[in-house]
Amino acid sequence: MAVITRAGRGRPRSGGFELAVWYLIRLSGVALFVLALSHFSITHFVSDPAVQTSQWIFGERWGGLLWRTLDWLMLQMVVFHAFLGMRTVFTDYLRGGARTAVLMTLYLVAFLVFVLGTVAVMSMPVGLVR
Amino acid sequence: MLLRYRGGAGMLAWALHRIAGVALWLFILLHVFDIWLAAANPALYDEVLKVYASLPGRIGEALIGAALLYHALNGLRIIALDFWPRLTRYHLQLWYACWIVFFVAGIPGAYLIVAPALGLPGLKG
């Protein structure tokens, strides 16, 4: 039974991949509610952009592996959530060849963003300032 | 256009959710790149940081925060309605509750983000 609400997209009747996307968007959304809002609060209310030099990032913010792991988890959630969300947007407005081309580009960019973020998390020296 | 279309509050909630979502996606492209820069070219990153800490940068961050907060709150509302369909009767009340939280948390939040660039008292004196 598909449940249609006025707020979101109805749960896909087709099952399979579309249903998996429907659940993934919601699950990663709940994770990001905690991860992204706490990340924004830490960088703007606990700390301040004026002091967040690259030294501060690998010395303080990413001085321990726990924070790096949490931010890397957020990266994974954000890549899933943002790019599956954009897939929904593009699928709504594009048809045929244009849709295929844009979606393939989108998946490529998602992969690049994931690689770029992972390289940043992994390659920064740990805790040099301390 | 948005206000004249016959969709009402539900349609406006959806349109704002989508606009905020696309804006956040664009910011994530920028943000992952700038953090990569902090590892790849620290000196250049520190220059970029000055833009983030400037007044226009901080106004932009307050707007990103607003997009994030609305998208997060309305997103929880969507999830709640999807998994407990009987709540749909109260979808409008839930949307108004989102806006109450948005302004109660968002106005002081936006002030604290912008204050340092204007020399106003903030969290760090």
gemmi code that builds the backbone of each chain (N, CA, C; Angstrom):
import gemmi

chains = {
    "A": [
        ("MET", (0.849, -1.214, 0.000), (0.000, 0.000, 0.000), (0.876, 1.253, 0.000)),
        ("ALA", (0.705, 2.071, -1.009), (1.434, 3.337, -1.031), (0.725, 4.320, -0.113)),
        ("VAL", (1.519, 5.021, 0.662), (0.944, 6.045, 1.538), (1.254, 7.400, 0.919)),
        ("ILE", (0.234, 8.121, 0.497), (0.446, 9.423, -0.118), (0.178, 10.502, 0.917)),
        ("THR", (1.161, 11.338, 1.157), (0.934, 12.471, 2.044), (1.128, 13.747, 1.227)),
        ("ARG", (0.723, 14.870, 1.787), (0.928, 16.144, 1.087), (2.346, 16.640, 1.275)),
        ("ALA", (3.074, 16.034, 2.234), (4.368, 16.589, 2.599), (5.497, 16.060, 1.719)),
        ("GLY", (5.615, 14.768, 1.589), (6.757, 14.197, 0.882), (6.324, 13.410, -0.332)),
        ("ARG", (7.238, 12.629, -0.870), (6.901, 11.754, -1.988), (6.322, 10.485, -1.402)),
        ("GLY", (5.269, 9.966, -2.054), (4.684, 8.731, -1.576), (5.705, 7.613, -1.627)),
        ("ARG", (5.562, 6.662, -0.724), (6.452, 5.501, -0.744), (6.251, 4.772, -2.072)),
        ("PRO", (7.339, 4.598, -2.870), (7.174, 4.017, -4.210), (6.510, 2.641, -4.169)),
        ("ARG", (5.518, 2.426, -5.049), (4.827, 1.143, -5.108), (5.693, 0.084, -5.774)),
        ("SER", (6.631, 0.560, -6.643), (7.375, -0.380, -7.485), (8.311, -1.267, -6.666)),
        ("GLY", (8.708, -0.797, -5.474), (9.672, -1.561, -4.684), (11.056, -1.463, -5.291)),
        ("GLY", (11.948, -2.359, -4.904), (13.284, -2.421, -5.488), (14.095, -1.172, -5.248)),
        ("PHE", (14.793, -0.708, -6.287), (15.743, 0.392, -6.177), (15.073, 1.676, -5.706)),
        ("GLU", (13.923, 2.015, -6.309), (13.260, 3.275, -5.938), (12.838, 3.278, -4.475)),
        ("LEU", (12.393, 2.129, -3.983), (11.993, 2.024, -2.578), (13.224, 2.169, -1.671)),
        ("ALA", (14.353, 1.572, -2.111), (15.597, 1.691, -1.344), (16.021, 3.152, -1.256)),
        ("VAL", (15.927, 3.886, -2.384), (16.272, 5.312, -2.401), (15.359, 6.074, -1.443)),
        ("TRP", (14.074, 5.762, -1.486), (13.080, 6.429, -0.631), (13.454, 6.273, 0.844)),
        ("TYR", (13.832, 5.053, 1.250), (14.222, 4.820, 2.641), (15.570, 5.466, 2.964)),
        ("LEU", (16.544, 5.363, 2.012), (17.883, 5.909, 2.251), (17.849, 7.409, 2.482)),
        ("ILE", (17.028, 8.120, 1.684), (16.899, 9.571, 1.842), (16.429, 9.896, 3.259)),
        ("ARG", (15.456, 9.130, 3.749), (14.901, 9.404, 5.077), (15.863, 9.016, 6.199)),
        ("LEU", (16.501, 7.850, 6.048), (17.464, 7.416, 7.074), (18.645, 8.374, 7.163)),
        ("SER", (19.237, 8.718, 5.993), (20.376, 9.643, 6.010), (19.912, 11.017, 6.473)),
        ("GLY", (18.651, 11.370, 6.224), (18.101, 12.647, 6.687), (18.090, 12.719, 8.206)),
        ("VAL", (17.669, 11.645, 8.863), (17.660, 11.618, 10.336), (19.090, 11.722, 10.863)),
        ("ALA", (20.012, 10.975, 10.228), (21.420, 11.036, 10.657), (21.960, 12.452, 10.495)),
        ("LEU", (21.620, 13.096, 9.372), (22.143, 14.439, 9.112), (21.502, 15.483, 10.016)),
        ("PHE", (20.258, 15.228, 10.464), (19.626, 16.156, 11.399), (20.544, 16.337, 12.612)),
        ("VAL", (21.123, 15.232, 13.083), (22.051, 15.295, 14.217), (23.433, 15.765, 13.758)),
        ("LEU", (24.000, 15.087, 12.739), (25.392, 15.346, 12.349), (25.587, 16.746, 11.771)),
        ("ALA", (24.732, 17.160, 10.837), (24.936, 18.444, 10.156), (24.626, 19.609, 11.087)),
        ("LEU", (23.538, 19.496, 11.882), (23.212, 20.599, 12.789), (24.264, 20.746, 13.883)),
        ("SER", (24.803, 19.611, 14.395), (25.849, 19.733, 15.412), (27.141, 20.258, 14.787)),
        ("HIS", (27.441, 19.828, 13.559), (28.621, 20.336, 12.850), (28.531, 21.857, 12.668)),
        ("PHE", (27.358, 22.322, 12.235), (27.162, 23.764, 12.026), (27.280, 24.515, 13.359)),
        ("SER", (26.720, 23.941, 14.439), (26.785, 24.594, 15.754), (28.216, 24.664, 16.266)),
        ("ILE", (28.979, 23.574, 16.076), (30.374, 23.564, 16.542), (31.186, 24.617, 15.790)),
        ("THR", (31.025, 24.682, 14.460), (31.865, 25.592, 13.680), (31.430, 27.048, 13.804)),
        ("HIS", (30.197, 27.330, 14.249), (29.748, 28.717, 14.322), (29.442, 29.231, 15.720)),
        ("PHE", (29.122, 28.336, 16.655), (28.763, 28.817, 18.000), (29.803, 28.414, 19.043)),
        ("VAL", (30.301, 27.174, 18.983), (31.347, 26.750, 19.915), (32.672, 27.391, 19.495)),
        ("SER", (32.967, 27.304, 18.178), (34.142, 27.970, 17.627), (33.658, 29.114, 16.734)),
        ("ASP", (34.571, 29.702, 15.969), (34.184, 30.786, 15.069), (35.058, 30.730, 13.818)),
        ("PRO", (34.479, 30.996, 12.630), (35.263, 30.904, 11.386), (36.557, 31.722, 11.418)),
        ("ALA", (36.606, 32.794, 12.218), (37.790, 33.657, 12.232), (39.052, 32.904, 12.682)),
        ("VAL", (38.888, 31.844, 13.504), (40.070, 31.136, 14.026), (40.311, 29.787, 13.335)),
        ("GLN", (39.440, 29.440, 12.346), (39.490, 28.086, 11.801), (40.474, 27.932, 10.641)),
        ("THR", (41.741, 28.239, 10.927), (42.799, 28.060, 9.934), (43.043, 26.564, 9.720)),
        ("SER", (43.843, 26.233, 8.705), (44.139, 24.814, 8.479), (44.865, 24.207, 9.690)),
        ("GLN", (45.680, 25.023, 10.372), (46.316, 24.580, 11.618), (45.265, 24.161, 12.646)),
        ("TRP", (44.217, 24.997, 12.773), (43.137, 24.704, 13.726), (42.419, 23.413, 13.340)),
        ("ILE", (42.211, 23.207, 12.046), (41.480, 22.012, 11.613), (42.234, 20.747, 12.009)),
        ("PHE", (43.526, 20.640, 11.620), (44.177, 19.368, 11.959), (44.757, 19.331, 13.367)),
        ("GLY", (44.877, 20.512, 14.018), (45.358, 20.523, 15.385), (44.250, 20.331, 16.405)),
        ("GLU", (43.121, 21.033, 16.202), (42.039, 21.027, 17.188), (40.834, 20.213, 16.712)),
        ("ARG", (40.229, 20.702, 15.623), (38.971, 20.115, 15.162), (39.141, 18.643, 14.813)),
        ("TRP", (40.186, 18.335, 14.067), (40.476, 16.952, 13.688), (41.699, 16.443, 14.429)),
        ("GLY", (41.923, 16.951, 15.661), (43.073, 16.524, 16.453), (42.957, 15.080, 16.917)),
        ("GLY", (41.719, 14.588, 17.029), (41.492, 13.198, 17.424), (40.776, 12.437, 16.318)),
        ("LEU", (40.952, 11.118, 16.332), (40.340, 10.304, 15.268), (38.824, 10.235, 15.397)),
        ("LEU", (38.296, 10.425, 16.620), (36.844, 10.367, 16.816), (36.136, 11.415, 15.951)),
        ("TRP", (36.645, 12.666, 15.999), (35.994, 13.742, 15.244), (36.145, 13.532, 13.743)),
        ("ARG", (37.324, 13.017, 13.345), (37.508, 12.724, 11.913), (36.530, 11.657, 11.446)),
        ("THR", (36.361, 10.626, 12.293), (35.456, 9.532, 11.931), (34.020, 10.063, 11.814)),
        ("LEU", (33.621, 10.909, 12.787), (32.264, 11.464, 12.756), (32.062, 12.330, 11.512)),
        ("ASP", (33.062, 13.140, 11.183), (32.928, 13.994, 10.003), (32.962, 13.173, 8.718)),
        ("TRP", (33.717, 12.068, 8.743), (33.739, 11.203, 7.552), (32.390, 10.487, 7.390)),
        ("LEU", (31.790, 10.110, 8.530), (30.441, 9.529, 8.502), (29.452, 10.546, 7.927)),
        ("MET", (29.600, 11.804, 8.351), (28.716, 12.852, 7.832), (28.916, 13.021, 6.330)),
        ("LEU", (30.178, 12.933, 5.879), (30.447, 13.033, 4.443), (29.690, 11.950, 3.668)),
        ("GLN", (29.723, 10.718, 4.199), (29.029, 9.622, 3.516), (27.525, 9.868, 3.472)),
        ("MET", (26.971, 10.305, 4.598), (25.536, 10.577, 4.668), (25.154, 11.704, 3.703)),
        ("VAL", (26.015, 12.739, 3.669), (25.712, 13.907, 2.855), (25.811, 13.558, 1.360)),
        ("VAL", (26.775, 12.718, 1.003), (26.887, 12.330, -0.406), (25.646, 11.538, -0.814)),
        ("PHE", (25.235, 10.590, 0.032), (24.002, 9.843, -0.242), (22.817, 10.791, -0.365)),
        ("HIS", (22.607, 11.588, 0.682), (21.396, 12.386, 0.823), (21.304, 13.488, -0.237)),
        ("ALA", (22.395, 14.267, -0.384), (22.357, 15.406, -1.303), (22.262, 14.933, -2.756)),
        ("PHE", (23.022, 13.892, -3.097), (23.031, 13.486, -4.501), (21.795, 12.670, -4.874)),
        ("LEU", (21.263, 11.876, -3.948), (19.996, 11.203, -4.244), (18.874, 12.234, -4.312)),
        ("GLY", (18.968, 13.288, -3.476), (17.993, 14.375, -3.540), (18.040, 15.086, -4.884)),
        ("MET", (19.256, 15.379, -5.349), (19.399, 16.049, -6.651), (18.944, 15.135, -7.782)),
        ("ARG", (19.134, 13.830, -7.600), (18.636, 12.862, -8.588), (17.106, 12.993, -8.715)),
        ("THR", (16.433, 13.114, -7.555), (14.978, 13.288, -7.574), (14.605, 14.585, -8.291)),
        ("VAL", (15.333, 15.665, -7.993), (15.036, 16.963, -8.618), (15.207, 16.861, -10.143)),
        ("PHE", (16.358, 16.347, -10.585), (16.615, 16.261, -12.027), (15.624, 15.316, -12.710)),
        ("THR", (15.274, 14.218, -12.035), (14.328, 13.264, -12.617), (12.953, 13.915, -12.799)),
        ("ASP", (12.619, 14.870, -11.909), (11.338, 15.571, -12.017), (11.280, 16.476, -13.247)),
        ("TYR", (12.430, 17.063, -13.622), (12.383, 18.112, -14.654), (12.966, 17.687, -15.999)),
        ("LEU", (13.702, 16.571, -16.046), (14.361, 16.183, -17.298), (13.816, 14.849, -17.801)),
        ("ARG", (13.859, 14.698, -19.129), (13.420, 13.441, -19.747), (14.461, 12.974, -20.754)),
        ("GLY", (14.440, 11.705, -21.078), (15.213, 11.160, -22.195), (16.716, 11.294, -22.037)),
        ("GLY", (17.367, 11.676, -23.163), (18.833, 11.725, -23.213), (19.420, 12.740, -22.253)),
        ("ALA", (18.743, 13.906, -22.111), (19.243, 14.951, -21.215), (19.284, 14.424, -19.780)),
        ("ARG", (18.223, 13.676, -19.400), (18.171, 13.126, -18.044), (19.336, 12.149, -17.827)),
        ("THR", (19.547, 11.252, -18.790), (20.632, 10.270, -18.663), (21.975, 10.966, -18.518)),
        ("ALA", (22.216, 11.974, -19.394), (23.509, 12.670, -19.373), (23.716, 13.380, -18.037)),
        ("VAL", (22.673, 14.107, -17.570), (22.800, 14.867, -16.321), (22.983, 13.924, -15.129)),
        ("LEU", (22.228, 12.818, -15.117), (22.337, 11.896, -13.980), (23.705, 11.224, -13.927)),
        ("MET", (24.233, 10.870, -15.115), (25.566, 10.254, -15.134), (26.610, 11.250, -14.624)),
        ("THR", (26.492, 12.525, -15.046), (27.401, 13.570, -14.554), (27.258, 13.721, -13.042)),
        ("LEU", (26.007, 13.690, -12.577), (25.729, 13.838, -11.145), (26.403, 12.729, -10.337)),
        ("TYR", (26.305, 11.482, -10.816), (26.915, 10.362, -10.094), (28.434, 10.495, -10.093)),
        ("LEU", (28.982, 10.989, -11.205), (30.431, 11.193, -11.293), (30.880, 12.250, -10.276)),
        ("VAL", (30.114, 13.366, -10.208), (30.449, 14.430, -9.254), (30.324, 13.912, -7.817)),
        ("ALA", (29.301, 13.084, -7.547), (29.128, 12.508, -6.209), (30.361, 11.704, -5.826)),
        ("PHE", (30.848, 10.897, -6.770), (32.040, 10.081, -6.517), (33.247, 10.975, -6.243)),
        ("LEU", (33.398, 12.044, -7.045), (34.529, 12.960, -6.865), (34.477, 13.667, -5.515)),
        ("VAL", (33.273, 14.101, -5.108), (33.117, 14.771, -3.817), (33.486, 13.814, -2.687)),
        ("PHE", (33.044, 12.564, -2.811), (33.368, 11.571, -1.786), (34.878, 11.342, -1.706)),
        ("VAL", (35.527, 11.229, -2.865), (36.980, 11.011, -2.897), (37.720, 12.219, -2.314)),
        ("LEU", (37.315, 13.423, -2.742), (37.956, 14.664, -2.282), (37.849, 14.801, -0.757)),
        ("GLY", (36.650, 14.564, -0.226), (36.426, 14.664, 1.213), (37.206, 13.601, 1.970)),
        ("THR", (37.233, 12.387, 1.419), (37.959, 11.294, 2.066), (39.451, 11.585, 2.092)),
        ("VAL", (39.990, 12.103, 0.989), (41.413, 12.470, 0.931), (41.715, 13.515, 2.005)),
        ("ALA", (40.814, 14.520, 2.165), (41.034, 15.567, 3.171), (41.061, 14.975, 4.576)),
        ("VAL", (40.089, 14.118, 4.881), (40.004, 13.518, 6.221), (41.227, 12.639, 6.499)),
        ("MET", (41.656, 11.891, 5.489), (42.711, 10.891, 5.692), (44.114, 11.484, 5.627)),
        ("SER", (44.308, 12.534, 4.809), (45.680, 12.947, 4.514), (46.208, 14.024, 5.455)),
        ("MET", (45.305, 14.673, 6.226), (45.792, 15.709, 7.144), (46.570, 15.096, 8.286)),
        ("PRO", (47.730, 15.689, 8.642), (48.473, 15.184, 9.794), (47.634, 15.329, 11.060)),
        ("VAL", (47.796, 14.417, 12.006), (46.979, 14.424, 13.225), (47.671, 15.205, 14.338)),
        ("GLY", (46.940, 16.202, 14.873), (47.333, 16.841, 16.127), (48.736, 17.421, 16.191)),
        ("LEU", (49.201, 18.093, 15.145), (50.551, 18.652, 15.162), (50.688, 19.775, 16.185)),
        ("VAL", (49.599, 20.550, 16.376), (49.675, 21.738, 17.212), (49.830, 21.378, 18.684)),
        ("ARG", (49.137, 20.300, 19.103), (49.209, 19.901, 20.500), (50.612, 19.456, 20.846)),
    ],
    "B": [
        ("MET", (4.871, 34.110, -7.725), (4.464, 32.878, -8.429), (4.137, 31.783, -7.423)),
        ("LEU", (5.072, 31.628, -6.455), (4.879, 30.585, -5.447), (3.628, 30.830, -4.619)),
        ("LEU", (3.386, 32.117, -4.292), (2.267, 32.418, -3.401), (0.928, 32.408, -4.133)),
        ("ARG", (0.970, 32.653, -5.477), (-0.283, 32.710, -6.228), (-0.732, 31.346, -6.707)),
        ("TYR", (0.232, 30.396, -6.804), (-0.115, 29.048, -7.238), (-1.059, 28.420, -6.220)),
        ("ARG", (-1.997, 27.584, -6.690), (-3.062, 27.119, -5.811), (-2.640, 26.007, -4.851)),
        ("GLY", (-1.340, 25.795, -4.696), (-0.894, 24.685, -3.867), (-1.082, 24.883, -2.375)),
        ("GLY", (-1.131, 26.149, -1.922), (-1.282, 26.410, -0.496), (-0.011, 26.132, 0.279)),
        ("ALA", (-0.156, 25.996, 1.611), (1.000, 25.858, 2.497), (1.819, 24.608, 2.183)),
        ("GLY", (1.151, 23.502, 1.863), (1.860, 22.258, 1.575), (2.801, 22.413, 0.398)),
        ("MET", (2.311, 23.138, -0.642), (3.131, 23.353, -1.832), (4.298, 24.295, -1.515)),
        ("LEU", (4.019, 25.320, -0.695), (5.073, 26.265, -0.310), (6.140, 25.551, 0.533)),
        ("ALA", (5.688, 24.682, 1.446), (6.617, 23.899, 2.272), (7.519, 23.052, 1.378)),
        ("TRP", (6.925, 22.436, 0.350), (7.675, 21.581, -0.584), (8.669, 22.416, -1.397)),
        ("ALA", (8.215, 23.574, -1.914), (9.084, 24.405, -2.762), (10.279, 24.922, -1.960)),
        ("LEU", (10.027, 25.388, -0.735), (11.122, 25.884, 0.102), (12.096, 24.760, 0.456)),
        ("HIS", (11.552, 23.565, 0.689), (12.390, 22.411, 1.005), (13.329, 22.110, -0.169)),
        ("ARG", (12.778, 22.171, -1.370), (13.571, 21.872, -2.562), (14.610, 22.959, -2.837)),
        ("ILE", (14.213, 24.240, -2.719), (15.148, 25.345, -2.956), (16.287, 25.287, -1.928)),
        ("ALA", (15.932, 25.073, -0.640), (16.955, 24.978, 0.408), (17.865, 23.781, 0.141)),
        ("GLY", (17.284, 22.671, -0.297), (18.059, 21.460, -0.563), (19.075, 21.664, -1.674)),
        ("VAL", (18.649, 22.304, -2.779), (19.573, 22.566, -3.892), (20.679, 23.518, -3.445)),
        ("ALA", (20.306, 24.540, -2.641), (21.310, 25.486, -2.143), (22.338, 24.766, -1.263)),
        ("LEU", (21.862, 23.857, -0.411), (22.770, 23.116, 0.469), (23.686, 22.205, -0.340)),
        ("TRP", (23.137, 21.608, -1.401), (23.952, 20.760, -2.279), (25.093, 21.577, -2.898)),
        ("LEU", (24.758, 22.789, -3.389), (25.786, 23.656, -3.970), (26.844, 24.017, -2.921)),
        ("PHE", (26.379, 24.310, -1.686), (27.339, 24.662, -0.643), (28.247, 23.481, -0.307)),
        ("ILE", (27.698, 22.270, -0.321), (28.510, 21.082, -0.001), (29.620, 20.897, -1.035)),
        ("LEU", (29.319, 21.151, -2.317), (30.352, 21.079, -3.356), (31.494, 22.036, -3.001)),
        ("LEU", (31.123, 23.272, -2.599), (32.128, 24.274, -2.233), (32.880, 23.867, -0.967)),
        ("HIS", (32.126, 23.391, 0.029), (32.682, 23.139, 1.350), (33.644, 21.941, 1.345)),
        ("VAL", (33.275, 20.858, 0.647), (34.179, 19.712, 0.573), (35.455, 20.129, -0.153)),
        ("PHE", (35.293, 20.974, -1.192), (36.476, 21.451, -1.909), (37.363, 22.300, -1.000)),
        ("ASP", (36.763, 23.212, -0.210), (37.630, 24.083, 0.598), (38.324, 23.308, 1.730)),
        ("ILE", (37.669, 22.270, 2.258), (38.334, 21.475, 3.300), (39.445, 20.619, 2.679)),
        ("TRP", (39.216, 20.164, 1.449), (40.290, 19.464, 0.733), (41.484, 20.399, 0.551)),
        ("LEU", (41.164, 21.688, 0.264), (42.206, 22.705, 0.087), (43.009, 22.900, 1.377)),
        ("ALA", (42.324, 22.802, 2.535), (43.009, 22.961, 3.822), (44.096, 21.907, 3.989)),
        ("ALA", (43.877, 20.724, 3.394), (44.888, 19.667, 3.460), (45.918, 19.832, 2.335)),
        ("ALA", (45.451, 20.207, 1.135), (46.329, 20.222, -0.044), (47.173, 21.493, -0.120)),
        ("ASN", (46.561, 22.631, 0.261), (47.273, 23.908, 0.159), (46.857, 24.804, 1.337)),
        ("PRO", (47.406, 24.549, 2.534), (46.978, 25.257, 3.754), (47.035, 26.780, 3.625)),
        ("ALA", (48.068, 27.315, 2.976), (48.203, 28.768, 2.869), (47.054, 29.371, 2.071)),
        ("LEU", (46.712, 28.718, 0.959), (45.600, 29.210, 0.131), (44.276, 29.085, 0.880)),
        ("TYR", (44.111, 27.978, 1.644), (42.892, 27.800, 2.440), (42.733, 28.933, 3.447)),
        ("ASP", (43.849, 29.309, 4.100), (43.773, 30.381, 5.097), (43.340, 31.708, 4.467)),
        ("GLU", (43.677, 31.910, 3.189), (43.195, 33.101, 2.470), (41.689, 33.015, 2.245)),
        ("VAL", (41.226, 31.812, 1.819), (39.786, 31.596, 1.590), (39.018, 31.820, 2.894)),
        ("LEU", (39.634, 31.404, 4.016), (38.987, 31.528, 5.322), (38.651, 32.982, 5.652)),
        ("LYS", (39.509, 33.914, 5.186), (39.257, 35.337, 5.451), (37.929, 35.783, 4.827)),
        ("VAL", (37.593, 35.180, 3.679), (36.298, 35.484, 3.047), (35.163, 34.959, 3.923)),
        ("TYR", (35.330, 33.733, 4.455), (34.290, 33.158, 5.326), (34.089, 33.992, 6.595)),
        ("ALA", (35.173, 34.599, 7.095), (35.086, 35.354, 8.349), (34.679, 36.810, 8.128)),
        ("SER", (34.595, 37.251, 6.850), (34.212, 38.637, 6.556), (32.703, 38.827, 6.723)),
        ("LEU", (32.260, 40.080, 6.649), (30.819, 40.353, 6.813), (29.971, 39.670, 5.729)),
        ("PRO", (30.320, 39.836, 4.425), (29.514, 39.129, 3.404), (29.558, 37.613, 3.596)),
        ("GLY", (30.738, 37.092, 3.981), (30.878, 35.652, 4.233), (29.954, 35.196, 5.346)),
        ("ARG", (29.900, 35.984, 6.423), (29.071, 35.616, 7.577), (27.580, 35.717, 7.255)),
        ("ILE", (27.198, 36.706, 6.438), (25.793, 36.796, 6.024), (25.435, 35.548, 5.211)),
        ("GLY", (26.375, 35.153, 4.329), (26.171, 33.918, 3.561), (26.022, 32.703, 4.462)),
        ("GLU", (26.859, 32.622, 5.516), (26.774, 31.490, 6.444), (25.456, 31.486, 7.212)),
        ("ALA", (24.971, 32.687, 7.578), (23.673, 32.766, 8.254), (22.571, 32.244, 7.322)),
        ("LEU", (22.683, 32.571, 6.010), (21.689, 32.096, 5.042), (21.791, 30.578, 4.865)),
        ("ILE", (23.031, 30.056, 4.828), (23.202, 28.595, 4.740), (22.608, 27.929, 5.975)),
        ("GLY", (22.865, 28.554, 7.148), (22.296, 28.034, 8.391), (20.773, 28.026, 8.343)),
        ("ALA", (20.186, 29.078, 7.767), (18.727, 29.158, 7.648), (18.215, 28.042, 6.736)),
        ("ALA", (18.894, 27.842, 5.590), (18.494, 26.779, 4.660), (18.608, 25.421, 5.352)),
        ("LEU", (19.719, 25.226, 6.095), (19.939, 23.951, 6.790), (18.868, 23.709, 7.845)),
        ("LEU", (18.557, 24.770, 8.627), (17.593, 24.612, 9.720), (16.191, 24.331, 9.172)),
        ("TYR", (15.780, 25.082, 8.132), (14.452, 24.823, 7.571), (14.375, 23.420, 6.973)),
        ("HIS", (15.402, 23.054, 6.182), (15.416, 21.753, 5.511), (15.411, 20.616, 6.546)),
        ("ALA", (16.145, 20.813, 7.659), (16.215, 19.801, 8.711), (14.867, 19.651, 9.422)),
        ("LEU", (14.268, 20.782, 9.809), (13.000, 20.739, 10.541), (11.870, 20.210, 9.666)),
        ("ASN", (11.762, 20.764, 8.440), (10.698, 20.315, 7.545), (10.940, 18.869, 7.118)),
        ("GLY", (12.215, 18.469, 7.029), (12.545, 17.084, 6.693), (12.043, 16.121, 7.759)),
        ("LEU", (12.219, 16.490, 9.029), (11.694, 15.642, 10.114), (10.177, 15.551, 10.030)),
        ("ARG", (9.538, 16.686, 9.669), (8.081, 16.703, 9.530), (7.640, 15.733, 8.417)),
        ("ILE", (8.379, 15.756, 7.284), (8.055, 14.853, 6.181), (8.185, 13.399, 6.629)),
        ("ILE", (9.294, 13.095, 7.342), (9.530, 11.720, 7.798), (8.416, 11.298, 8.760)),
        ("ALA", (8.058, 12.206, 9.680), (6.992, 11.899, 10.636), (5.687, 11.587, 9.908)),
        ("LEU", (5.355, 12.397, 8.894), (4.108, 12.188, 8.157), (4.167, 10.902, 7.336)),
        ("ASP", (5.361, 10.565, 6.816), (5.497, 9.360, 5.991), (5.338, 8.086, 6.821)),
        ("PHE", (5.871, 8.117, 8.049), (5.855, 6.891, 8.845), (4.657, 6.801, 9.785)),
        ("TRP", (4.041, 7.943, 10.092), (2.808, 7.937, 10.889), (1.738, 8.735, 10.127)),
        ("PRO", (1.144, 8.098, 9.088), (0.236, 8.828, 8.183), (-0.928, 9.511, 8.893)),
        ("ARG", (-1.293, 9.021, 10.082), (-2.424, 9.646, 10.773), (-2.104, 11.076, 11.215)),
        ("LEU", (-0.780, 11.380, 11.292), (-0.360, 12.749, 11.626), (-0.702, 13.739, 10.512)),
        ("THR", (-0.992, 13.219, 9.299), (-1.248, 14.093, 8.149), (-2.368, 15.095, 8.444)),
        ("ARG", (-3.293, 14.708, 9.323), (-4.377, 15.615, 9.726), (-3.809, 16.906, 10.327)),
        ("TYR", (-2.602, 16.783, 10.926), (-2.013, 17.948, 11.600), (-0.819, 18.510, 10.839)),
        ("HIS", (-0.731, 18.213, 9.502), (0.478, 18.601, 8.767), (0.719, 20.111, 8.820)),
        ("LEU", (-0.373, 20.890, 8.822), (-0.235, 22.346, 8.839), (0.280, 22.834, 10.196)),
        ("GLN", (-0.279, 22.256, 11.268), (0.192, 22.623, 12.613), (1.676, 22.272, 12.765)),
        ("LEU", (2.056, 21.103, 12.213), (3.466, 20.697, 12.291), (4.349, 21.680, 11.529)),
        ("TRP", (3.836, 22.182, 10.388), (4.617, 23.142, 9.604), (4.799, 24.441, 10.381)),
        ("TYR", (3.729, 24.892, 11.045), (3.840, 26.111, 11.865), (4.809, 25.878, 13.015)),
        ("ALA", (4.794, 24.674, 13.603), (5.738, 24.357, 14.690), (7.176, 24.455, 14.178)),
        ("CYS", (7.403, 23.991, 12.925), (8.734, 24.110, 12.314), (9.168, 25.572, 12.278)),
        ("TRP", (8.229, 26.453, 11.882), (8.576, 27.879, 11.761), (8.851, 28.506, 13.115)),
        ("ILE", (8.128, 28.061, 14.154), (8.378, 28.596, 15.501), (9.800, 28.244, 15.937)),
        ("VAL", (10.156, 26.940, 15.783), (11.519, 26.520, 16.145), (12.537, 27.257, 15.279)),
        ("PHE", (12.210, 27.410, 13.976), (13.116, 28.082, 13.039), (13.476, 29.482, 13.521)),
        ("PHE", (12.458, 30.255, 13.933), (12.733, 31.636, 14.337), (13.321, 31.727, 15.743)),
        ("VAL", (12.842, 30.872, 16.654), (13.360, 30.907, 18.026), (14.849, 30.551, 18.041)),
        ("ALA", (15.255, 29.554, 17.248), (16.663, 29.164, 17.203), (17.437, 30.014, 16.193)),
        ("GLY", (16.772, 30.404, 15.105), (17.460, 31.026, 13.984), (17.836, 32.476, 14.177)),
        ("ILE", (16.983, 33.261, 14.840), (17.284, 34.695, 15.000), (18.504, 34.910, 15.899)),
        ("PRO", (18.531, 34.289, 17.111), (19.772, 34.429, 17.896), (20.974, 33.805, 17.186)),
        ("GLY", (20.757, 32.687, 16.487), (21.839, 32.021, 15.754), (22.439, 32.928, 14.704)),
        ("ALA", (21.578, 33.565, 13.903), (22.045, 34.458, 12.836), (22.800, 35.639, 13.438)),
        ("TYR", (22.279, 36.161, 14.566), (22.969, 37.276, 15.237), (24.379, 36.869, 15.649)),
        ("LEU", (24.503, 35.683, 16.288), (25.810, 35.238, 16.793), (26.804, 35.009, 15.657)),
        ("ILE", (26.301, 34.584, 14.486), (27.198, 34.349, 13.349), (27.719, 35.676, 12.794)),
        ("VAL", (26.831, 36.670, 12.660), (27.205, 37.931, 12.010), (27.908, 38.895, 12.975)),
        ("ALA", (27.575, 38.821, 14.289), (28.058, 39.799, 15.272), (29.566, 40.092, 15.226)),
        ("PRO", (30.457, 39.069, 15.161), (31.899, 39.376, 15.218), (32.369, 40.327, 14.121)),
        ("ALA", (31.752, 40.256, 12.920), (32.182, 41.105, 11.815), (31.732, 42.549, 12.010)),
        ("LEU", (30.747, 42.772, 12.886), (30.233, 44.117, 13.123), (30.755, 44.687, 14.436)),
        ("GLY", (31.605, 43.921, 15.142), (32.126, 44.368, 16.420), (31.085, 44.349, 17.528)),
        ("LEU", (29.995, 43.584, 17.320), (28.940, 43.498, 18.330), (29.270, 42.389, 19.324)),
        ("PRO", (28.738, 42.481, 20.563), (29.000, 41.411, 21.531), (28.410, 40.085, 21.061)),
        ("GLY", (29.224, 39.020, 21.188), (28.777, 37.691, 20.786), (29.190, 36.678, 21.827)),
        ("LEU", (29.371, 35.422, 21.400), (29.718, 34.372, 22.352), (31.143, 34.525, 22.859)),
        ("LYS", (32.015, 35.152, 22.024), (33.419, 35.290, 22.430), (33.735, 36.736, 22.809)),
        ("GLY", (32.830, 37.397, 23.500), (33.014, 38.741, 24.014), (32.807, 39.842, 23.015)),
    ],
}
model = gemmi.Model(1)
for chain_id, residues in chains.items():
    chain = gemmi.Chain(chain_id)
    for i, (resn, *xyz) in enumerate(residues, 1):
        res = gemmi.Residue()
        res.name, res.seqid = resn, gemmi.SeqId(i, " ")
        for name, pos in zip(("N", "CA", "C"), xyz):
            atom = gemmi.Atom()
            atom.name, atom.element = name, gemmi.Element(name[0])
            atom.pos, atom.b_iso = gemmi.Position(*pos), 0.0
            res.add_atom(atom)
        chain.add_residue(res)
    model.add_chain(chain)
structure = gemmi.Structure()
structure.add_model(model)
structure.setup_entities()
